[in-house]
Amino acid sequence: MARINKAALIADVAQVAVRAHVVAQDPAVAKAARVALDDVIRAGQSTADLGREVVDAWNRAGPAARRI
């Protein structure tokens, strides 16, 4: 069974962590993240609006509406 070189693993993890930090600090990445967050918030609001409209339509189409 092969052994894991702990020192090499730690060095690799540290290198990946530094690279991830650099990428996260990139202005284009930060801007895209803000835009994506705004899109997610709007999608959540739209989904809530849809839910309310479905409930309202369900209630309008209830038994009283069928007596016509």
KOLPA-204546 format. One record per residue: residue in three letters; y, z, x of N, C-alpha, C in turn. Coordinates in pm, whole numbers, plus 50000, padded with zeros to 5 digits. Example, Ala and Ser with C-alpha at 12.3 -4.5 7.8 and 13.67 -1.06 7.14 Angstrom:
! KOLPA-204546
("ALA", (49431, 50780, 51319), (49550, 50780, 51230), (49670, 50780, 51320))
("SER", (49775, 50708, 51285), (49894, 50714, 51367), (50003, 50787, 51290))
//
This chain:
! KOLPA-204546
("MET", (49883, 50000, 50084), (50000, 50000, 50000), (50124, 50000, 50089))
("ALA", (50219, 49915, 50054), (50341, 49905, 50133), (50429, 50027, 50109))
("ARG", (50502, 50063, 50213), (50593, 50177, 50201), (50735, 50127, 50179))
("ILE", (50811, 50202, 50106), (50950, 50166, 50081), (51036, 50224, 50193))
("ASN", (51116, 50139, 50252), (51209, 50182, 50356), (51331, 50242, 50286))
("LYS", (51338, 50375, 50283), (51443, 50444, 50208), (51581, 50414, 50264))
("ALA", (51593, 50405, 50394), (51725, 50377, 50454), (51774, 50239, 50414))
("ALA", (51685, 50141, 50414), (51724, 50006, 50375), (51759, 50002, 50225))
("LEU", (51683, 50074, 50144), (51710, 50079, 50001), (51847, 50142, 49974))
("ILE", (51877, 50251, 50041), (52007, 50318, 50023), (52120, 50225, 50066))
("ALA", (52102, 50155, 50177), (52205, 50063, 50225), (52226, 49950, 50124))
("ASP", (52119, 49898, 50068), (52130, 49791, 49968), (52201, 49840, 49842))
("VAL", (52167, 49959, 49796), (52230, 50014, 49677), (52379, 50035, 49701))
("ALA", (52414, 50086, 49818), (52555, 50107, 49851), (52630, 49975, 49854))
("GLN", (52570, 49872, 49910), (52633, 49741, 49917), (52654, 49683, 49776))
("VAL", (52556, 49698, 49691), (52568, 49650, 49553), (52678, 49728, 49479))
("ALA", (52686, 49857, 49501), (52788, 49938, 49435), (52928, 49895, 49478))
("VAL", (52947, 49868, 49606), (53077, 49822, 49654), (53111, 49687, 49593))
("ARG", (53014, 49597, 49591), (53038, 49464, 49535), (53071, 49473, 49385))
("ALA", (53000, 49557, 49312), (53027, 49574, 49169), (53167, 49628, 49146))
("HIS", (53210, 49720, 49233), (53345, 49775, 49221), (53450, 49666, 49245))
("VAL", (53429, 49585, 49346), (53522, 49475, 49376), (53529, 49378, 49259))
("VAL", (53416, 49344, 49202), (53413, 49252, 49088), (53485, 49314, 48968))
("ALA", (53462, 49442, 48942), (53525, 49508, 48828), (53677, 49515, 48843))
("GLN", (53726, 49517, 48966), (53870, 49525, 48990), (53937, 49388, 48990))
("ASP", (53860, 49281, 48983), (53916, 49146, 48983), (54003, 49127, 48859))
("PRO", (54127, 49079, 48875), (54216, 49064, 48759), (54160, 48973, 48650))
("ALA", (54093, 48867, 48686), (54036, 48776, 48585), (53926, 48847, 48506))
("VAL", (53847, 48928, 48573), (53740, 49002, 48505), (53802, 49107, 48411))
("ALA", (53904, 49176, 48459), (53970, 49278, 48376), (54032, 49214, 48252))
("LYS", (54097, 49098, 48268), (54158, 49030, 48154), (54050, 48985, 48055))
("ALA", (53943, 48927, 48105), (53835, 48882, 48017), (53772, 49000, 47943))
("ALA", (53762, 49114, 48009), (53706, 49233, 47945), (53796, 49281, 47832))
("ARG", (53929, 49278, 47854), (54023, 49317, 47749), (54013, 49223, 47629))
("VAL", (54006, 49093, 47656), (53995, 48995, 47548), (53864, 49015, 47471))
("ALA", (53755, 49038, 47544), (53626, 49059, 47479), (53629, 49186, 47393))
("LEU", (53692, 49291, 47442), (53702, 49415, 47365), (53782, 49391, 47237))
("ASP", (53893, 49319, 47248), (53972, 49286, 47130), (53889, 49207, 47029))
("ASP", (53809, 49112, 47078), (53722, 49033, 46990), (53620, 49122, 46920))
("VAL", (53563, 49216, 46993), (53464, 49307, 46934), (53529, 49394, 46827))
("ILE", (53650, 49441, 46855), (53720, 49524, 46755), (53748, 49443, 46629))
("ARG", (53796, 49320, 46647), (53823, 49234, 46530), (53695, 49204, 46454))
("ALA", (53586, 49181, 46525), (53458, 49154, 46459), (53413, 49275, 46378))
("GLY", (53433, 49393, 46432), (53398, 49515, 46358), (53481, 49529, 46232))
("GLN", (53611, 49500, 46244), (53697, 49508, 46127), (53657, 49404, 46022))
("SER", (53625, 49284, 46068), (53583, 49179, 45975), (53453, 49217, 45906))
("THR", (53363, 49278, 45980), (53235, 49321, 45921), (53258, 49429, 45817))
("ALA", (53349, 49522, 45845), (53381, 49626, 45747), (53444, 49564, 45623))
("ASP", (53534, 49466, 45642), (53594, 49396, 45528), (53486, 49328, 45444))
("LEU", (53394, 49263, 45512), (53284, 49196, 45442), (53204, 49296, 45360))
("GLY", (53173, 49410, 45418), (53097, 49512, 45347), (53169, 49558, 45222))
("ARG", (53300, 49581, 45234), (53377, 49623, 45117), (53379, 49515, 45009))
("GLU", (53394, 49390, 45050), (53395, 49280, 44953), (53260, 49266, 44883))
("VAL", (53151, 49285, 44958), (53018, 49277, 44897), (53000, 49389, 44795))
("VAL", (53041, 49509, 44830), (53030, 49621, 44735), (53114, 49595, 44612))
("ASP", (53237, 49549, 44631), (53324, 49520, 44516), (53263, 49412, 44427))
("ALA", (53211, 49305, 44488), (53150, 49197, 44411), (53026, 49247, 44337))
("TRP", (52948, 49333, 44403), (52828, 49390, 44340), (52868, 49470, 44216))
("ASN", (52974, 49549, 44232), (53019, 49630, 44119), (53075, 49543, 44007))
("ARG", (53147, 49437, 44040), (53200, 49346, 43938), (53089, 49274, 43864))
("ALA", (52978, 49249, 43931), (52866, 49177, 43870), (52765, 49270, 43805))
("GLY", (52805, 49395, 43784), (52714, 49493, 43729), (52681, 49468, 43583))
("PRO", (52615, 49564, 43517), (52570, 49549, 43379), (52681, 49510, 43283))
("ALA", (52801, 49561, 43302), (52912, 49529, 43211), (52946, 49381, 43216))
("ALA", (52932, 49320, 43330), (52963, 49177, 43345), (52859, 49091, 43275))
("ARG", (52738, 49140, 43258), (52630, 49061, 43196), (52636, 49061, 43044))
("ARG", (52719, 49144, 42984), (52727, 49155, 42838), (52808, 49043, 42777))
("ILE", (52859, 48955, 42855), (52945, 48846, 42805), (52869, 48754, 42715))
//
